[in-house]
Amino acid sequence: MSERYLVVGGTSGVGAAVVTGLIEAGAAVIYTGRNAEGRAAHPGVQTLLWDAGDPFPVDAIPQTLAGLVYCPGSIRLKPFARIKEDELVDDLAVNLLGAVRAAQACLPALQRAETAAIVLFSSVAVQTGMPYHASVASAKGAVEGLTRALAAELAPRIRVNAVAPTITDTPLAERLLSSDEKRRMAAERHPLRRIGRPEEIARAVLWLLRDAPLVTGQVIHCDAGLSRLRLA
C-alpha cells in the first residue's frame, strides 16, 4: 500500500508542486484548498475544501498518515507604525493557528504510522531582518518555535521540520513580481542572483518527508543565500 500524505494548501504554488512530486513518487495524496477552483488541478486525487480559520475536517483524515505538509502563508508588507492589531491576528491565524489546527487534527493518524513527518513553512524574513516584514516575520517566527517544540515532543516516531524560502514565483508573491524590473531587482538582492521556483522548494519538502530520517527540529533555508551570505 502506498504511503499517504496530506498537503494543506495544495491547489497552487509550492503546495501544488509538493502534491505533484508526491504523486510522481507513487504516494497517495490528499490535499486541501480554500475554494473549488483548484479541485481539478490533480484529477483523481482526493481534495478537501478547508480554510485555515475553520475547524479541520477530521472525518476526512485517513486512519494512517505518513506525513503532513502545511503550506498556507501570507506576505503582508507594511511599515510597522501602520500595522493594525487585526492584521497581526490575521497573519498569526493563517501561518500559526492554521498549522496548529491541522497538526492536532492529523496527530492520531500520524502516530499510527511506524514513522511520520510534519513539514511547516517559515520565511527567510525570520532570521534576516527586513523592513516592512514585522507582521509576517512575527507569525513565521512563531512557526519556527512550534517546529522545534513539536520535534522534541513527538520524537522519536514523528519528525518535525520547517522550510524557510525566500521570495518564490507563486501566486502569493505575484504582486511583488508583477514586472520584469521587479523580478530583476528581487533576484539581484540574493547572492545566487535569482528567486525561487515552486518545484525547487517542493524538492526540499519531499526530502524532509521521505529521505531525511536523521533530520528533525530543523529550519531548512531555501533562500539563494540571502539569510547567511553578504554580497561583496
The 8 nearest C-alpha neighbors of each residue, nearest first, counted from 0:
[[1, 2, 3, 27, 26, 25, 63, 65],
 [2, 0, 26, 27, 3, 25, 28, 4],
 [1, 3, 26, 65, 27, 0, 4, 64],
 [2, 4, 27, 64, 65, 28, 26, 1],
 [5, 3, 66, 28, 65, 64, 67, 29],
 [4, 6, 29, 67, 30, 28, 68, 66],
 [7, 5, 30, 68, 9, 67, 69, 8],
 [8, 6, 69, 31, 30, 9, 70, 68],
 [7, 9, 32, 31, 70, 71, 14, 10],
 [8, 10, 14, 15, 30, 6, 7, 31],
 [9, 11, 37, 15, 32, 8, 14, 40],
 [12, 10, 15, 9, 14, 13, 37, 8],
 [13, 11, 169, 14, 15, 197, 170, 16],
 [12, 14, 197, 16, 15, 201, 17, 11],
 [15, 13, 9, 17, 16, 12, 8, 70],
 [14, 16, 9, 11, 18, 10, 17, 13],
 [15, 17, 13, 19, 14, 198, 18, 201],
 [18, 16, 201, 20, 14, 15, 19, 21],
 [17, 19, 15, 21, 16, 20, 22, 9],
 [20, 18, 16, 22, 17, 21, 23, 15],
 [21, 19, 17, 23, 18, 22, 16, 24],
 [22, 20, 24, 18, 26, 23, 19, 17],
 [23, 21, 25, 19, 26, 24, 20, 18],
 [22, 24, 20, 25, 21, 19, 26, 18],
 [25, 23, 21, 22, 26, 20, 19, 27],
 [24, 26, 22, 23, 21, 27, 1, 2],
 [27, 25, 1, 22, 2, 21, 24, 3],
 [26, 28, 3, 1, 2, 4, 22, 25],
 [29, 27, 4, 3, 5, 26, 30, 44],
 [30, 28, 5, 45, 46, 4, 6, 44],
 [29, 31, 6, 46, 9, 5, 7, 47],
 [30, 32, 47, 7, 8, 46, 48, 9],
 [33, 31, 8, 48, 34, 49, 10, 9],
 [32, 34, 50, 49, 48, 31, 35, 8],
 [35, 33, 36, 32, 48, 37, 49, 38],
 [34, 36, 38, 37, 48, 33, 32, 39],
 [37, 35, 34, 38, 39, 10, 40, 32],
 [36, 38, 10, 40, 39, 35, 32, 34],
 [37, 39, 35, 40, 36, 46, 10, 41],
 [40, 38, 42, 41, 37, 36, 35, 43],
 [41, 39, 37, 38, 42, 10, 15, 11],
 [40, 42, 39, 44, 43, 38, 19, 18],
 [43, 41, 39, 44, 40, 38, 45, 46],
 [42, 44, 41, 45, 39, 46, 40, 38],
 [45, 43, 42, 41, 46, 29, 28, 30],
 [46, 44, 29, 43, 30, 47, 28, 42],
 [45, 47, 30, 31, 29, 38, 44, 48],
 [48, 46, 31, 49, 30, 32, 45, 29],
 [47, 49, 32, 33, 31, 34, 46, 35],
 [50, 48, 33, 32, 31, 47, 51, 53],
 [49, 51, 33, 52, 53, 48, 32, 34],
 [52, 50, 97, 53, 93, 49, 92, 96],
 [53, 51, 50, 97, 92, 54, 93, 96],
 [52, 54, 50, 51, 55, 49, 97, 100],
 [55, 53, 56, 52, 100, 51, 57, 49],
 [54, 56, 57, 53, 101, 100, 104, 49],
 [57, 55, 58, 59, 54, 60, 49, 104],
 [56, 58, 59, 60, 55, 104, 105, 54],
 [57, 59, 56, 60, 61, 55, 104, 62],
 [60, 58, 57, 56, 61, 47, 55, 29],
 [59, 61, 57, 58, 62, 105, 56, 108],
 [62, 60, 63, 59, 108, 64, 58, 3],
 [61, 63, 108, 60, 64, 111, 107, 109],
 [62, 64, 108, 61, 111, 112, 109, 65],
 [65, 63, 109, 108, 3, 66, 4, 112],
 [66, 64, 115, 3, 4, 2, 112, 109],
 [65, 67, 116, 4, 115, 64, 117, 5],
 [66, 68, 117, 5, 4, 6, 118, 116],
 [67, 69, 6, 118, 117, 7, 119, 70],
 [68, 70, 7, 119, 98, 6, 71, 118],
 [69, 71, 8, 7, 14, 120, 68, 72],
 [72, 70, 8, 69, 94, 93, 7, 73],
 [71, 73, 94, 93, 70, 74, 120, 90],
 [72, 74, 75, 90, 135, 94, 171, 71],
 [75, 73, 76, 135, 72, 171, 172, 132],
 [76, 74, 73, 135, 77, 134, 132, 90],
 [75, 77, 131, 132, 74, 78, 134, 135],
 [78, 76, 131, 79, 75, 82, 81, 132],
 [79, 77, 131, 81, 80, 82, 76, 130],
 [78, 80, 82, 81, 77, 131, 133, 134],
 [81, 79, 78, 82, 77, 83, 131, 133],
 [82, 80, 79, 78, 83, 77, 84, 131],
 [83, 81, 79, 80, 77, 86, 84, 78],
 [84, 82, 86, 85, 81, 87, 80, 88],
 [83, 85, 87, 86, 88, 82, 89, 134],
 [84, 86, 88, 87, 83, 89, 82, 90],
 [87, 85, 89, 83, 88, 84, 90, 82],
 [88, 86, 84, 90, 85, 89, 134, 91],
 [87, 89, 85, 91, 86, 90, 92, 84],
 [88, 90, 86, 92, 87, 91, 85, 93],
 [91, 89, 87, 93, 92, 88, 94, 138],
 [90, 92, 138, 88, 95, 94, 89, 93],
 [93, 91, 96, 89, 90, 95, 94, 97],
 [94, 92, 90, 97, 91, 51, 95, 72],
 [93, 95, 72, 91, 92, 90, 97, 138],
 [96, 94, 91, 98, 97, 142, 92, 93],
 [95, 97, 92, 99, 98, 100, 91, 93],
 [98, 96, 51, 100, 93, 99, 95, 92],
 [99, 97, 101, 95, 96, 100, 102, 69],
 [98, 100, 96, 102, 97, 101, 103, 95],
 [101, 99, 97, 103, 98, 102, 104, 96],
 [100, 102, 98, 104, 99, 103, 105, 97],
 [103, 101, 99, 105, 104, 100, 106, 98],
 [104, 102, 106, 100, 105, 101, 99, 107],
 [103, 105, 101, 102, 106, 57, 100, 55],
 [106, 104, 102, 108, 103, 107, 101, 109],
 [105, 107, 109, 103, 108, 104, 102, 110],
 [108, 106, 110, 109, 105, 111, 104, 63],
 [109, 107, 63, 64, 62, 111, 110, 105],
 [110, 108, 64, 106, 111, 107, 112, 115],
 [111, 109, 107, 112, 108, 106, 157, 115],
 [112, 110, 108, 109, 63, 107, 113, 64],
 [113, 111, 114, 110, 109, 63, 65, 115],
 [112, 114, 111, 115, 156, 110, 65, 109],
 [113, 115, 156, 112, 157, 65, 116, 110],
 [116, 114, 65, 157, 66, 109, 112, 158],
 [117, 115, 158, 66, 157, 208, 159, 65],
 [116, 118, 159, 67, 66, 68, 158, 160],
 [119, 117, 68, 160, 161, 159, 67, 69],
 [118, 120, 161, 69, 68, 160, 162, 117],
 [121, 119, 162, 161, 163, 70, 122, 69],
 [120, 122, 163, 139, 162, 142, 161, 143],
 [123, 121, 163, 124, 164, 125, 139, 165],
 [122, 124, 165, 163, 125, 164, 126, 127],
 [123, 125, 127, 122, 136, 126, 128, 129],
 [126, 124, 136, 123, 140, 127, 122, 139],
 [125, 127, 124, 123, 128, 226, 122, 140],
 [128, 126, 124, 226, 125, 123, 129, 225],
 [127, 129, 124, 126, 130, 125, 132, 136],
 [130, 128, 132, 124, 127, 131, 133, 125],
 [129, 131, 132, 128, 133, 78, 76, 77],
 [130, 132, 77, 78, 76, 133, 79, 129],
 [133, 131, 76, 130, 136, 135, 134, 129],
 [134, 132, 136, 131, 135, 137, 79, 130],
 [135, 133, 137, 136, 87, 132, 138, 75],
 [134, 136, 138, 137, 132, 133, 139, 75],
 [137, 135, 125, 139, 133, 138, 124, 134],
 [138, 136, 140, 134, 135, 139, 133, 141],
 [137, 139, 91, 135, 141, 140, 136, 90],
 [138, 140, 142, 121, 136, 141, 137, 135],
 [141, 139, 137, 143, 142, 138, 125, 136],
 [140, 142, 144, 139, 138, 143, 145, 137],
 [143, 141, 139, 145, 140, 144, 95, 146],
 [144, 142, 146, 140, 145, 141, 121, 139],
 [143, 145, 141, 142, 146, 147, 148, 140],
 [146, 144, 142, 148, 143, 147, 149, 141],
 [147, 145, 143, 144, 149, 148, 160, 159],
 [146, 148, 216, 150, 144, 149, 145, 151],
 [149, 147, 145, 151, 150, 146, 144, 152],
 [150, 148, 152, 151, 146, 147, 153, 145],
 [149, 151, 159, 216, 147, 148, 153, 152],
 [152, 150, 149, 148, 154, 153, 147, 216],
 [151, 153, 149, 150, 154, 148, 155, 147],
 [152, 154, 157, 150, 149, 151, 155, 156],
 [155, 153, 156, 157, 151, 152, 150, 158],
 [154, 156, 157, 153, 158, 114, 151, 150],
 [155, 157, 114, 154, 115, 158, 153, 113],
 [158, 156, 115, 116, 153, 154, 114, 155],
 [157, 159, 116, 215, 150, 117, 154, 115],
 [158, 160, 117, 150, 215, 216, 116, 146],
 [161, 159, 217, 118, 216, 215, 146, 218],
 [162, 160, 119, 218, 120, 118, 219, 121],
 [161, 163, 219, 120, 218, 121, 220, 164],
 [164, 162, 122, 121, 220, 123, 219, 221],
 [165, 163, 221, 222, 122, 123, 220, 162],
 [164, 166, 222, 123, 167, 122, 221, 195],
 [167, 165, 194, 195, 164, 168, 172, 222],
 [168, 166, 195, 196, 169, 194, 165, 197],
 [167, 169, 196, 195, 172, 197, 166, 170],
 [168, 170, 12, 171, 172, 167, 173, 197],
 [169, 171, 173, 172, 12, 168, 11, 174],
 [172, 170, 169, 173, 73, 74, 12, 174],
 [173, 171, 175, 170, 169, 174, 168, 176],
 [172, 174, 170, 176, 175, 171, 177, 169],
 [175, 173, 177, 176, 172, 171, 170, 178],
 [174, 176, 172, 173, 177, 181, 182, 178],
 [177, 175, 182, 173, 181, 174, 178, 172],
 [176, 178, 174, 173, 175, 181, 179, 182],
 [179, 177, 181, 180, 176, 182, 175, 183],
 [178, 180, 182, 181, 183, 177, 176, 184],
 [179, 181, 183, 178, 182, 184, 176, 177],
 [182, 180, 184, 178, 176, 183, 179, 185],
 [181, 183, 179, 176, 185, 180, 184, 186],
 [184, 182, 180, 186, 181, 185, 179, 187],
 [183, 185, 187, 181, 186, 182, 180, 188],
 [186, 184, 182, 183, 187, 188, 181, 194],
 [185, 187, 193, 192, 183, 194, 184, 188],
 [188, 186, 192, 184, 189, 185, 183, 193],
 [189, 187, 186, 185, 184, 192, 190, 225],
 [188, 190, 192, 225, 191, 187, 186, 223],
 [189, 191, 192, 224, 230, 223, 225, 228],
 [190, 192, 223, 189, 193, 224, 186, 187],
 [193, 191, 186, 187, 189, 190, 188, 194],
 [194, 192, 186, 191, 189, 195, 187, 223],
 [195, 193, 186, 167, 166, 196, 185, 165],
 [194, 196, 167, 168, 166, 197, 165, 193],
 [195, 197, 199, 168, 167, 198, 200, 194],
 [198, 196, 13, 200, 199, 12, 16, 201],
 [197, 199, 201, 16, 200, 196, 202, 13],
 [200, 198, 202, 201, 196, 197, 195, 203],
 [199, 201, 197, 203, 202, 198, 204, 13],
 [200, 202, 198, 17, 204, 199, 203, 16],
 [201, 203, 205, 199, 204, 200, 206, 198],
 [204, 202, 206, 200, 201, 205, 207, 199],
 [203, 205, 201, 207, 202, 206, 208, 200],
 [206, 204, 208, 202, 207, 203, 209, 201],
 [207, 205, 210, 203, 204, 209, 208, 211],
 [206, 208, 204, 211, 205, 209, 210, 203],
 [209, 207, 205, 206, 116, 204, 210, 66],
 [208, 210, 206, 207, 205, 211, 212, 116],
 [211, 209, 206, 207, 212, 208, 205, 213],
 [210, 212, 207, 214, 213, 206, 209, 208],
 [213, 211, 214, 210, 209, 158, 207, 215],
 [214, 212, 211, 215, 158, 210, 207, 216],
 [215, 213, 211, 212, 217, 216, 158, 207],
 [216, 214, 158, 159, 217, 160, 150, 213],
 [215, 217, 147, 150, 160, 159, 146, 218],
 [218, 216, 160, 215, 219, 161, 214, 147],
 [217, 219, 161, 162, 160, 220, 163, 216],
 [218, 220, 162, 163, 217, 161, 221, 160],
 [219, 221, 163, 222, 164, 162, 218, 123],
 [222, 220, 164, 163, 223, 219, 165, 200],
 [221, 223, 165, 164, 224, 225, 220, 123],
 [222, 224, 191, 225, 189, 221, 190, 193],
 [225, 223, 222, 228, 190, 227, 226, 189],
 [224, 226, 189, 222, 223, 227, 228, 190],
 [227, 225, 127, 224, 228, 123, 126, 222],
 [228, 226, 224, 225, 229, 127, 126, 222],
 [229, 227, 224, 225, 226, 230, 190, 189],
 [230, 228, 231, 227, 190, 225, 224, 226],
 [229, 231, 190, 228, 189, 188, 225, 224],
 [230, 229, 190, 228, 189, 188, 187, 191]]
